[in-house]
Amino acid sequence: MTSPMDAFEAASLIVAHDSEHAFEAVVPPIVQTSLFTFATYAEMVATYRGEKQRPVYSRGLNPTVRVFEEMLARLEGAEDALALASGMAAISSTVLTFVEPGDRIVAVRHVYPDAFRLFGTHLKKMRVEVTYVDGRDEAAVAAALPGAKLLYLESPTSWVMETHDVAALARLARAAGALSVIDNSWASPLFQRPLSLGVDLVLHSASKYLGGHSDVVAGVVAGPKALVDRIRSEALPYLGGKLSPFEAWLLVRGLRTLPVRMKAHEASGLEVARRLQAHPAVAQVNHPGLANALPPGLTGTSGLFSFTFREGVDVAAFCDRLTLFKLGVSWGGHESLVVPGEVVLQQKAQPNSAQAFGIDPRSVRLHVGLEGTEALWRDLEEAIAAAQS
Ligand SMILES: *Cc1c(COP(=O)(O)O)cnc(C)c1O
């Protein structure tokens, strides 16, 4: 059992752990190659027989990608991790490895919209049914679980930031014989370590806080070696969603500053959320740190949350008046971002469902970046004032 503070310790170990790499370089090299050659026939056949573990082809194993996987496994307190081309590749490869036609998944409501769309398109075609439940209602989760193959969690959920007792939900899944999987992108391993809470597999959009600089799209899944090996052997080679060495290298760099970045996002995000909550133009702020206590297992908060305006504020004018907060999707980088809910609800992608996402059309989602709390607050205050009729 590992405690959440161990993640900060694991992150400090990471800084010193590369002496084994080429030339004692403090930064691991980018092994930018598609294939690796064999010195002899005997070595090749031993590798093909599985008697020798070594890189063959970068769709399967690449040393730079492996460095990232080992670092992430350490941060999550996992036996192993598998890096993939995007967060969605991590979600689809994980889910597709463990479900078969006729299976059922229980998912918490308001999951990341493209996960919802994957469930409503490809999984539906495979005759895999998804039951959505309010993850705060443990009786409803328990009632939905019997017969389900998998419990799919996200806490806090996308946009509305509903939080769950992750350990309690993982226990319910285990009792029902269902595999539990959680999207931990929001909290990062520094503020939530789901494996220590009893969840079977933890996955991330590494495009967000793990990378941290808005220059990578990547994903990763971590957990017990036996489960990660199944995804590695069944989904990685055939679905082919591998991560590139250069992007893995950027992620290795990003992880080194994860602890300091997360502390800064937490402090600024919470302060901005508190001031918004006290602002007369704001009806509601959805930030887990504003509750009396964080849910069990969550030890800190990140910079992503949403809030809803009262009538009398022109949301479009507010967005256009902002200067530090840029209009843009994604989050987890150095920069502050704003996404208006009414725009998301107009997205043409199918399936689309305001109800499934829980998005209020008068809400906006903010990512509070690293520009500094006072400058960001001034930007928000001025934009709200200018947008009020
Ligand atoms: C962005 C995001 C994803 C998808 O990750 P990509 O790297 O964009 O494929 C999954 N879950 C959450 C919570 C996200 O915010």
The ligand as an SDF file (V2000), in Angstrom:
LIG
                    3D

 15 15  0  0  0  0  0  0  0  0999 V2000
   -7.9340   14.8810  -23.0200 C   0  0  0  0  0  0  0  0  0  0  0  0
   -8.5400   13.8050  -22.2100 C   0  0  0  0  0  0  0  0  0  0  0  0
   -8.5590   12.4790  -22.6650 C   0  0  0  0  0  0  0  0  0  0  0  0
   -8.0970   12.1010  -24.0460 C   0  0  0  0  0  0  0  0  0  0  0  0
   -6.7250   12.2240  -24.1720 O   0  0  0  0  0  0  0  0  0  0  0  0
   -5.9850   12.5220  -25.5700 P   0  0  0  0  0  0  0  0  0  0  0  0
   -4.5650   12.4880  -25.1890 O   0  0  0  0  0  0  0  0  0  0  0  0
   -6.4660   13.8490  -26.0500 O   0  0  0  0  0  0  0  0  0  0  0  0
   -6.3860   11.4220  -26.4970 O   0  0  0  0  0  0  0  0  0  0  0  0
   -9.0470   11.5090  -21.8180 C   0  0  0  0  0  0  0  0  0  0  0  0
   -9.5290   11.8200  -20.6050 N   0  0  0  0  0  0  0  0  0  0  0  0
   -9.5450   13.0770  -20.1460 C   0  0  0  0  0  0  0  0  0  0  0  0
  -10.0960   13.3490  -18.7900 C   0  0  0  0  0  0  0  0  0  0  0  0
   -9.0680   14.1110  -20.9360 C   0  0  0  0  0  0  0  0  0  0  0  0
   -9.1210   15.3690  -20.5030 O   0  0  0  0  0  0  0  0  0  0  0  0
  1  2  1  0
  2  3  1  0
  2 14  2  0
  3  4  1  0
  3 10  2  0
  4  5  1  0
  5  6  1  0
  6  7  2  0
  6  8  1  0
  6  9  1  0
 10 11  1  0
 11 12  2  0
 12 13  1  0
 12 14  1  0
 14 15  1  0
M  END
$$$$
